[in-house]
Amino acid sequence: MSDRVAILGAGKMGEALLSGMVRAGRPASGLVVTTHDDGRADVLRERYGVEVTTNTEAVKSASTVVIAVKPQDMGTLLDEIAAFVSVDQLLVSVAAGITTSFIERRIPVDVPVVRVMSNTPVLVDEAMSALSAGSHATEAHLELTEGMLKPVGRTLRVPESQQDAVTALSGSGPAYFFYLVEAMVDAGILLGLPRAVAHDLIVQTAIGSAVMLRDSGESAQSLREAVMSPAGTTIAAIREMEDHKVRAAFLAALEAARDRSRELASGHE
């Protein structure tokens, strides 16, 4: 079997991974993708020069199979490919809420499975991807998966029992961030700024703050306190947020997201 990578389901996440691997230097001949949309298939062929084929043909030709279909389509896909999967392959699932045990039970051989929860910054090579090994996956399989994901961002290993929390915090995290930016832009308009000016101010402030948080080695609390002077503007704003229980609302929101992830996972068991 070749060292080709098959991506089953070339939607946003599937194409983002495909694009990242191409940019990292993997030749198009080492990749094969699938999609049910003929128009989409033509776009992928033209954009990346890759082969687009059926799920079963893709599985038969690859050593690593990335499953990037929607969670509700996972059962049907596994039924379709089960007879063509071998113990020499690696299955990497990026479908939210799908456990490694769900996949393992539907494949008749002891194939290694690695579960991945990534997020939408994969589209700009700044994803956070959390990996969990199934019962047959080894250190080598985890390293292979990390090598495939590193061109599109950072990776982190977690026990699979923590994947629902990862989904709530990181998988859904970009939406919380965009929601906050949206609210701050609206506040800027309320304070008299044009929308474009408010947008540019907030976006660059967010980028600079994120880089400081990543590179300074300081905690978020320390960096926040460095901005606040006694009786100043920042502490006045923070006091209002505390009075409106913004922190408590975030805690409750993430708990709700975690619980929903558990519900989705239980529906596939």
C-alpha positions as CSV (number, residue, x, y, z in Angstrom):
1,M,0.0,0.0,0.0
2,S,1.3,3.5,-0.9
3,D,1.8,6.3,1.6
4,R,-1.1,8.3,0.1
5,V,-3.5,10.2,2.3
6,A,-7.2,9.9,1.5
7,I,-9.6,12.7,2.7
8,L,-13.1,11.5,2.7
9,G,-15.4,14.5,2.6
10,A,-13.7,17.6,1.1
11,G,-15.8,20.2,2.8
12,K,-14.3,23.2,4.6
13,M,-12.3,21.2,7.1
14,G,-11.3,18.5,4.5
15,E,-10.2,21.1,2.0
16,A,-8.3,23.1,4.7
17,L,-6.3,20.0,5.6
18,L,-5.8,19.2,1.9
19,S,-4.5,22.8,1.3
20,G,-2.2,22.6,4.3
21,M,-0.6,19.4,3.2
22,V,-0.1,20.7,-0.3
23,R,1.5,23.9,1.1
24,A,3.7,21.7,3.3
25,G,5.1,20.0,0.2
26,R,3.1,16.8,-0.1
27,P,2.8,16.1,-3.8
28,A,-0.7,15.9,-5.3
29,S,0.0,12.3,-6.3
30,G,0.2,11.5,-2.6
31,L,-3.3,12.8,-2.0
32,V,-6.8,11.6,-3.0
33,V,-10.1,13.2,-1.9
34,T,-13.8,12.4,-2.2
35,T,-17.0,14.4,-2.6
36,H,-20.5,13.7,-3.7
37,D,-20.7,17.1,-5.5
38,D,-19.5,16.9,-9.1
39,G,-18.9,20.6,-9.3
40,R,-16.9,20.6,-6.1
41,A,-14.9,17.7,-7.5
42,D,-14.0,19.8,-10.6
43,V,-12.9,22.7,-8.4
44,L,-10.6,20.5,-6.2
45,R,-9.0,18.9,-9.3
46,E,-8.3,22.3,-10.8
47,R,-7.2,24.0,-7.6
48,Y,-4.9,21.2,-6.2
49,G,-4.3,18.8,-9.1
50,V,-5.5,15.9,-6.9
51,E,-7.4,12.8,-7.8
52,V,-11.1,12.9,-6.8
53,T,-12.7,9.4,-6.6
54,T,-15.2,7.3,-4.6
55,N,-14.9,6.6,-0.9
56,T,-14.1,2.9,-1.4
57,E,-11.5,3.6,-4.1
58,A,-9.9,6.3,-2.0
59,V,-9.6,3.9,1.0
60,K,-8.1,1.1,-1.1
61,S,-5.4,3.4,-2.3
62,A,-4.3,5.1,0.9
63,S,-2.3,4.3,4.0
64,T,-3.9,7.2,6.0
65,V,-7.6,7.9,5.8
66,V,-8.9,11.2,7.1
67,I,-12.7,11.1,7.7
68,A,-14.0,14.6,7.4
69,V,-17.7,14.0,6.9
70,K,-20.5,15.5,9.0
71,P,-21.2,13.5,12.2
72,Q,-24.6,12.5,11.0
73,D,-23.1,10.9,7.9
74,M,-20.4,8.9,9.8
75,G,-22.4,5.7,10.2
76,T,-23.3,5.5,6.6
77,L,-19.7,6.2,5.5
78,L,-18.3,3.5,7.9
79,D,-20.7,0.9,6.5
80,E,-19.6,1.8,3.0
81,I,-15.8,1.5,3.6
82,A,-15.7,-1.1,6.4
83,A,-14.9,-4.0,4.1
84,F,-12.0,-2.2,2.5
85,V,-10.1,-1.0,5.6
86,S,-7.1,-3.0,6.7
87,V,-5.0,-3.1,10.0
88,D,-2.1,-1.5,8.1
89,Q,-4.0,1.7,7.7
90,L,-4.6,4.7,10.0
91,L,-8.1,6.3,10.4
92,V,-8.1,9.9,11.5
93,S,-11.6,11.3,12.4
94,V,-12.2,15.0,12.5
95,A,-15.9,14.6,13.0
96,A,-17.2,16.3,16.1
97,G,-18.8,14.1,18.7
98,I,-17.7,10.8,17.1
99,T,-15.8,8.6,19.5
100,T,-13.0,6.2,18.5
101,S,-14.9,3.3,19.9
102,F,-17.9,4.1,17.6
103,I,-15.6,3.8,14.6
104,E,-13.7,0.7,15.9
105,R,-17.0,-1.2,16.5
106,R,-18.0,-0.7,12.8
107,I,-14.7,-1.8,11.3
108,P,-14.2,-5.6,11.3
109,V,-10.4,-5.3,11.8
110,D,-8.4,-3.8,14.7
111,V,-7.5,-0.6,12.8
112,P,-5.8,2.2,14.6
113,V,-8.0,5.3,15.0
114,V,-7.0,8.8,16.1
115,R,-9.8,11.3,17.0
116,V,-9.1,15.0,16.3
117,M,-11.0,18.1,17.3
118,S,-9.8,21.1,15.4
119,N,-11.3,24.5,14.7
120,T,-11.9,26.9,11.9
121,P,-8.6,28.8,12.1
122,V,-7.3,25.7,10.2
123,L,-8.3,27.8,7.1
124,V,-5.4,30.3,7.9
125,D,-2.9,27.7,9.3
126,E,-3.6,28.8,12.9
127,A,-5.8,25.9,14.1
128,M,-5.7,24.3,17.5
129,S,-6.1,20.5,17.1
130,A,-6.5,18.2,20.0
131,L,-5.7,14.5,19.4
132,S,-6.8,11.4,21.2
133,A,-5.7,7.8,20.5
134,G,-8.1,4.9,20.0
135,S,-7.5,1.5,21.6
136,H,-5.3,0.3,18.7
137,A,-3.4,3.5,18.0
138,T,0.2,3.7,19.0
139,E,2.8,6.5,19.6
140,A,3.7,6.2,15.9
141,H,0.1,6.8,14.8
142,L,-0.1,9.9,17.0
143,E,3.1,11.2,15.6
144,L,1.9,10.6,12.0
145,T,-1.3,12.5,12.7
146,E,0.6,15.4,14.3
147,G,2.8,15.6,11.3
148,M,-0.2,15.9,9.1
149,L,-1.8,18.6,11.2
150,K,1.1,20.8,12.1
151,P,1.2,22.6,8.7
152,V,-2.3,24.1,9.6
153,G,-1.6,25.0,13.3
154,R,-0.7,23.6,16.7
155,T,-1.5,20.2,18.1
156,L,-2.1,18.9,21.6
157,R,-2.7,15.4,23.0
158,V,-5.6,14.9,25.4
159,P,-7.3,11.8,26.9
160,E,-10.5,11.1,24.8
161,S,-12.6,11.7,28.0
162,Q,-11.6,15.4,27.7
163,Q,-12.7,15.8,24.0
164,D,-16.2,17.2,25.0
165,A,-14.5,19.9,27.0
166,V,-12.1,20.6,24.1
167,T,-15.0,20.9,21.8
168,A,-16.6,23.5,24.1
169,L,-13.5,25.5,24.7
170,S,-11.5,25.3,21.4
171,G,-13.7,23.8,18.8
172,S,-16.4,26.3,19.4
173,G,-14.0,28.9,20.7
174,P,-13.7,31.0,17.5
175,A,-17.4,31.7,17.6
176,Y,-17.1,33.2,21.1
177,F,-14.2,35.4,20.0
178,F,-16.1,36.6,16.9
179,Y,-19.2,37.3,19.1
180,L,-17.1,39.4,21.4
181,V,-15.5,41.3,18.6
182,E,-18.9,41.9,17.1
183,A,-20.1,43.3,20.4
184,M,-17.1,45.6,20.7
185,V,-17.5,46.9,17.2
186,D,-21.1,47.8,18.0
187,A,-19.9,49.5,21.2
188,G,-17.4,51.5,19.1
189,I,-20.3,52.7,16.9
190,L,-22.3,53.6,19.9
191,L,-19.4,55.7,21.1
192,G,-19.3,57.6,17.8
193,L,-16.8,55.8,15.7
194,P,-17.4,54.7,12.1
195,R,-17.9,50.9,11.7
196,A,-14.7,50.5,9.7
197,V,-12.6,52.4,12.2
198,A,-14.1,50.4,15.1
199,H,-13.5,47.2,13.2
200,D,-9.8,48.0,12.5
201,L,-9.2,49.1,16.1
202,I,-10.6,45.9,17.6
203,V,-9.1,43.5,15.1
204,Q,-5.5,44.8,15.5
205,T,-6.0,45.0,19.3
206,A,-7.1,41.4,19.3
207,I,-4.1,40.3,17.2
208,G,-1.6,42.2,19.3
209,S,-3.2,40.9,22.5
210,A,-3.1,37.3,21.3
211,V,0.5,37.6,20.3
212,M,1.4,39.0,23.7
213,L,-0.5,36.2,25.4
214,R,1.3,33.6,23.3
215,D,4.8,35.0,23.4
216,S,5.2,36.8,26.7
217,G,4.9,33.9,29.1
218,E,2.6,35.9,31.2
219,S,-0.9,34.8,32.3
220,A,-4.0,36.5,31.0
221,Q,-4.6,37.9,34.4
222,S,-1.2,39.4,34.7
223,L,-1.5,41.0,31.2
224,R,-4.9,42.3,32.1
225,E,-3.7,43.8,35.3
226,A,-0.9,45.5,33.5
227,V,-3.4,47.5,31.5
228,M,-5.4,48.6,34.5
229,S,-4.3,51.7,36.4
230,P,-5.9,52.7,39.7
231,A,-9.2,54.5,39.2
232,G,-8.7,54.4,35.5
233,T,-10.8,53.7,32.4
234,T,-10.0,50.0,32.2
235,I,-10.9,49.1,35.8
236,A,-14.2,51.0,35.3
237,A,-15.0,48.8,32.3
238,I,-14.0,45.6,34.1
239,R,-16.2,46.5,37.0
240,E,-19.2,46.8,34.7
241,M,-18.4,43.4,33.2
242,E,-18.2,41.9,36.7
243,D,-21.4,43.6,37.7
244,H,-23.1,42.1,34.6
245,K,-21.6,38.6,35.4
246,V,-19.8,38.3,32.1
247,R,-17.4,35.8,33.6
248,A,-20.2,33.6,35.0
249,A,-22.0,33.8,31.6
250,F,-18.9,32.4,29.9
251,L,-18.6,29.6,32.4
252,A,-22.3,28.7,31.9
253,A,-22.0,29.0,28.1
254,L,-19.0,26.6,27.9
255,E,-20.8,24.1,30.2
256,A,-23.7,24.2,27.8
257,A,-21.5,23.6,24.8
258,R,-19.8,20.7,26.6
259,D,-23.1,19.1,27.5
260,R,-24.3,19.4,24.0
261,S,-21.2,17.7,22.7
262,R,-21.9,14.8,25.1
263,E,-25.5,14.6,23.8
264,L,-24.2,14.5,20.2
265,A,-21.7,11.8,21.1
266,S,-24.3,9.7,23.0
267,G,-26.5,9.8,19.9
268,H,-23.9,7.9,17.9
269,E,-23.1,5.2,20.5
